[in-house]
Amino acid sequence: MIPRILSIAGSDSGGGAGIQADLKTMTALGCHAMTAITAITAQNTLGVTAIQAIDLAVVQAQIDAVFSDIGVDSVKVGMLANAEIVHAVAESMRKWKPQYLVVDPVLRATSGADLGGDGVVDSMVDELFPIATLITPNLFEASAILSRSITKANQLVDAGRVMLAKGVNAVLLKGGHLEDNLEELVDVLVYQNKQEIKVREYRHPRIETKNTHGTGCTLSSAIASYLAQGFELEDSVGKGVDYVQAGLRAASSLQLGSGHGPLWHMHPHIQIKS
């Protein structure tokens, strides 16, 4: 048996983010990747030009088909285009009760396009966050969740504590867009361990590259994969961060499209020739 990971997310026609990034990540890390597509997007390295949400019954049917036959060790949730899909996915998760549920609250693409409709944030907070093992918001998403601006490193721990008070079990606040510490980035994990709140920082150098499309999708998928392999939460996050960092470095010479290209997901197995 190999770890079985289900990605519930949107499709990226350019192959850099969403379901496509999840499939590449999970496969590169030695897992069997499965999908439940929530939306189809027309996008490339320059931006998103169209979004079509999938029918609710079809979303739930995909989830049921995978759980009922193949089984699932860990779930990663990404783009959910509207509040109704959030409810449908949460309903399915309550039904199937996966051991690990990693939620990446995708609200905006790397290009700046909005990917979450009205009511998505509130629905996630109410229905998905309380049953998630971990949520992985970037600064824009964390600001939307808390209705306040989060731009500096010294705000991350407090933001994490506030999210825990709102019913979140664990949150990884991603510092890729911090206004300070331009040479060094920090991601902060805040989680509840019995009666104690734990904080872990992951520091890494900033990698100068335009190929950053899909980093959030990739990180959450990597964490879900490592959790399914039996690693503890702190180690799963650390190994996920390391995987993304290596993917960014490996993609530094990659030339795909005219905008924000993808990182290189297959760096553990195939090196890009400069």
C-alpha positions as CSV (number, residue, x, y, z in Angstrom):
1,M,0.0,0.0,0.0
2,I,1.1,3.5,-0.7
3,P,-0.4,6.6,0.8
4,R,-3.6,7.6,-1.0
5,I,-4.2,11.4,-1.2
6,L,-7.3,13.1,-2.5
7,S,-7.1,16.7,-3.8
8,I,-10.4,18.6,-3.9
9,A,-9.6,21.7,-5.9
10,G,-9.9,23.6,-9.2
11,S,-8.3,22.7,-12.5
12,D,-5.5,24.9,-13.9
13,S,-5.3,24.6,-17.7
14,G,-1.7,25.9,-17.6
15,G,-0.6,23.1,-15.3
16,G,1.1,25.2,-12.7
17,A,-1.4,25.3,-9.8
18,G,-4.6,23.6,-8.6
19,I,-5.3,20.0,-9.3
20,Q,-2.4,19.7,-11.7
21,A,0.2,21.0,-9.2
22,D,-1.4,18.7,-6.6
23,L,-1.1,15.6,-8.8
24,K,2.6,16.3,-9.6
25,T,3.5,17.0,-5.9
26,M,1.8,13.9,-4.5
27,T,3.3,11.7,-7.2
28,A,6.8,13.1,-6.8
29,L,6.5,12.4,-3.1
30,G,5.6,8.7,-3.6
31,C,1.8,8.9,-3.1
32,H,-1.2,7.8,-5.1
33,A,-3.0,11.0,-6.1
34,M,-6.7,11.3,-6.7
35,T,-9.0,14.2,-7.5
36,A,-12.4,15.8,-7.1
37,I,-12.5,18.8,-9.4
38,T,-14.6,21.7,-8.0
39,A,-14.0,24.2,-10.8
40,I,-12.5,24.4,-14.3
41,T,-10.4,27.5,-14.9
42,A,-8.9,28.8,-18.2
43,Q,-5.6,30.2,-17.1
44,N,-1.9,30.5,-18.0
45,T,1.1,32.2,-16.6
46,L,-0.4,35.6,-17.3
47,G,-3.8,35.2,-15.5
48,V,-7.2,33.6,-15.3
49,T,-9.7,34.3,-18.1
50,A,-12.6,32.1,-17.2
51,I,-14.0,30.0,-14.3
52,Q,-16.7,27.4,-14.4
53,A,-17.8,25.9,-11.1
54,I,-18.7,22.2,-11.1
55,D,-22.2,21.0,-10.2
56,L,-22.5,20.2,-6.5
57,A,-23.8,16.7,-7.1
58,V,-20.8,16.0,-9.3
59,V,-18.4,17.3,-6.8
60,Q,-19.8,15.1,-4.1
61,A,-20.0,12.1,-6.5
62,Q,-16.3,12.3,-7.2
63,I,-15.5,12.3,-3.5
64,D,-17.8,9.4,-2.8
65,A,-16.4,7.4,-5.7
66,V,-12.9,7.7,-4.4
67,F,-13.6,7.1,-0.7
68,S,-16.0,4.2,-1.3
69,D,-13.6,2.1,-3.4
70,I,-9.9,3.2,-3.2
71,G,-9.9,4.8,0.2
72,V,-8.2,8.0,1.3
73,D,-5.4,8.5,3.8
74,S,-5.3,12.3,3.6
75,V,-7.3,15.1,1.9
76,K,-6.1,18.4,0.5
77,V,-8.7,21.0,-0.2
78,G,-7.9,24.0,-2.5
79,M,-10.1,26.2,-4.6
80,L,-13.8,26.2,-3.8
81,A,-15.5,28.6,-6.1
82,N,-18.6,29.4,-4.0
83,A,-20.2,29.0,-0.6
84,E,-22.4,26.2,-1.9
85,I,-19.4,24.1,-2.9
86,V,-17.8,24.8,0.5
87,H,-20.9,23.3,2.1
88,A,-20.9,20.3,-0.2
89,V,-17.3,19.5,0.5
90,A,-17.7,20.0,4.3
91,E,-20.7,17.7,4.2
92,S,-18.7,15.0,2.5
93,M,-15.8,15.4,4.9
94,R,-18.1,15.0,7.9
95,K,-19.5,11.9,6.2
96,W,-16.2,10.2,5.4
97,K,-14.1,11.6,8.3
98,P,-10.6,11.4,6.7
99,Q,-7.7,11.2,9.2
100,Y,-6.0,14.2,7.8
101,L,-7.6,17.3,6.2
102,V,-5.4,20.1,5.0
103,V,-7.3,23.2,3.8
104,D,-5.6,25.8,1.6
105,P,-8.2,28.6,1.6
106,V,-7.5,29.7,-2.0
107,L,-9.0,33.2,-2.7
108,R,-6.7,34.7,-5.2
109,A,-4.4,33.4,-8.0
110,T,-0.7,34.4,-8.2
111,S,-1.8,36.7,-11.1
112,G,-4.2,38.5,-8.7
113,A,-7.4,37.0,-10.1
114,D,-10.2,36.4,-7.5
115,L,-10.9,32.6,-7.2
116,G,-13.4,32.6,-4.3
117,G,-16.9,34.0,-4.6
118,D,-19.1,35.8,-2.1
119,G,-19.5,34.0,1.2
120,V,-16.6,31.6,0.7
121,V,-14.5,32.9,3.6
122,D,-17.4,32.8,6.1
123,S,-18.5,29.3,4.9
124,M,-14.9,28.0,5.3
125,V,-14.6,29.5,8.8
126,D,-17.9,28.0,9.8
127,E,-17.8,24.6,8.2
128,L,-14.3,23.5,7.0
129,F,-11.9,25.1,9.5
130,P,-13.2,23.4,12.6
131,I,-12.8,19.9,11.1
132,A,-9.4,20.6,9.3
133,T,-6.1,19.2,10.6
134,L,-4.4,22.3,9.3
135,I,-5.2,25.4,7.3
136,T,-2.5,27.2,5.2
137,P,-3.5,30.8,4.4
138,N,-1.1,33.3,2.8
139,L,-1.2,36.9,4.1
140,F,-4.0,38.0,1.8
141,E,-6.2,35.1,2.9
142,A,-5.3,35.5,6.6
143,S,-6.3,39.1,6.3
144,A,-9.6,38.2,4.7
145,I,-10.3,35.6,7.4
146,L,-9.6,37.9,10.3
147,S,-10.9,41.1,8.6
148,R,-7.6,43.0,9.3
149,S,-4.4,43.7,7.5
150,I,-1.5,41.3,8.2
151,T,1.7,42.4,6.5
152,K,4.6,42.0,9.0
153,A,6.3,39.1,10.6
154,N,5.6,40.2,14.2
155,Q,1.8,39.9,13.4
156,L,1.9,36.2,12.5
157,V,1.8,34.6,15.9
158,D,-1.0,36.8,17.2
159,A,-3.0,36.1,14.0
160,G,-2.5,32.4,14.5
161,R,-3.7,32.6,18.1
162,V,-6.8,34.5,17.1
163,M,-7.6,31.9,14.5
164,L,-7.3,29.1,17.1
165,A,-9.7,31.1,19.3
166,K,-12.1,31.0,16.3
167,G,-12.0,27.2,16.3
168,V,-9.1,26.4,14.0
169,N,-7.0,23.4,15.1
170,A,-3.8,24.4,13.5
171,V,-2.7,27.2,11.1
172,L,0.4,27.7,8.9
173,L,0.7,31.4,8.1
174,K,2.8,31.7,5.0
175,G,5.1,34.7,4.9
176,G,5.8,34.9,1.2
177,H,4.4,38.5,0.9
178,L,5.7,40.0,4.1
179,E,6.7,43.6,3.9
180,D,9.8,43.1,6.2
181,N,12.6,40.6,6.2
182,L,13.1,40.8,2.5
183,E,16.1,38.6,2.4
184,E,14.7,36.0,4.7
185,L,11.1,34.7,4.8
186,V,9.3,33.1,7.7
187,D,6.3,30.8,7.8
188,V,4.7,30.4,11.2
189,L,2.8,27.3,12.5
190,V,0.5,27.8,15.4
191,Y,-1.4,24.8,16.7
192,Q,-3.2,23.5,19.7
193,N,-1.4,20.6,21.5
194,K,-3.8,19.4,24.3
195,Q,-4.0,22.4,26.6
196,E,-1.0,24.2,25.2
197,I,-0.6,26.5,22.1
198,K,2.6,25.6,20.2
199,V,4.4,27.9,17.8
200,R,7.0,26.8,15.3
201,E,8.9,29.1,12.8
202,Y,10.3,28.0,9.5
203,R,12.9,30.4,8.2
204,H,14.3,30.2,4.7
205,P,16.1,32.6,2.2
206,R,14.0,34.4,-0.4
207,I,14.6,32.9,-3.8
208,E,14.6,35.5,-6.6
209,T,12.5,34.0,-9.4
210,K,9.3,34.8,-11.3
211,N,8.4,31.1,-11.3
212,T,6.2,31.1,-8.2
213,H,2.8,30.0,-9.7
214,G,1.2,27.3,-7.6
215,T,3.5,27.5,-4.5
216,G,0.5,27.5,-2.1
217,C,-1.2,24.5,-3.8
218,T,2.1,22.6,-3.9
219,L,2.9,23.3,-0.2
220,S,-0.5,22.1,1.1
221,S,-0.3,19.0,-1.1
222,A,3.1,18.2,0.2
223,I,2.0,18.6,3.8
224,A,-1.0,16.3,3.2
225,S,1.4,13.8,1.6
226,Y,3.8,13.8,4.5
227,L,1.0,13.5,7.0
228,A,-0.3,10.4,5.2
229,Q,3.2,9.0,5.4
230,G,3.2,9.1,9.2
231,F,5.2,12.3,9.9
232,E,4.1,14.5,12.8
233,L,2.5,17.9,12.0
234,E,5.7,20.0,12.6
235,D,7.8,17.7,10.5
236,S,5.3,17.5,7.7
237,V,5.2,21.3,7.5
238,G,9.0,21.5,7.6
239,K,9.4,18.9,4.9
240,G,6.7,20.5,2.8
241,V,8.4,23.9,3.0
242,D,11.8,22.3,2.0
243,Y,10.1,20.6,-1.0
244,V,8.7,23.9,-2.2
245,Q,12.0,25.8,-1.7
246,A,13.8,23.1,-3.7
247,G,11.2,23.3,-6.4
248,L,11.6,27.1,-6.7
249,R,15.4,26.8,-6.9
250,A,15.1,24.0,-9.6
251,A,12.7,26.2,-11.6
252,S,15.0,29.3,-11.7
253,S,16.0,28.6,-15.3
254,L,12.6,27.3,-16.4
255,Q,11.0,29.2,-19.3
256,L,7.3,28.5,-19.6
257,G,5.1,31.4,-20.6
258,S,5.5,35.1,-20.3
259,G,4.3,35.6,-16.7
260,H,4.6,33.7,-13.5
261,G,5.8,30.3,-14.4
262,P,5.4,27.2,-12.2
263,L,8.0,25.7,-9.9
264,W,9.5,22.4,-10.8
265,H,7.6,19.6,-9.0
266,M,9.7,16.7,-10.2
267,H,13.0,18.0,-8.7
268,P,13.5,14.9,-6.5
269,H,13.7,12.8,-9.7
270,I,14.4,14.9,-12.8
271,Q,16.7,17.9,-13.0
272,I,16.1,20.7,-15.5
273,K,19.0,21.1,-18.0
274,S,20.1,24.8,-18.1
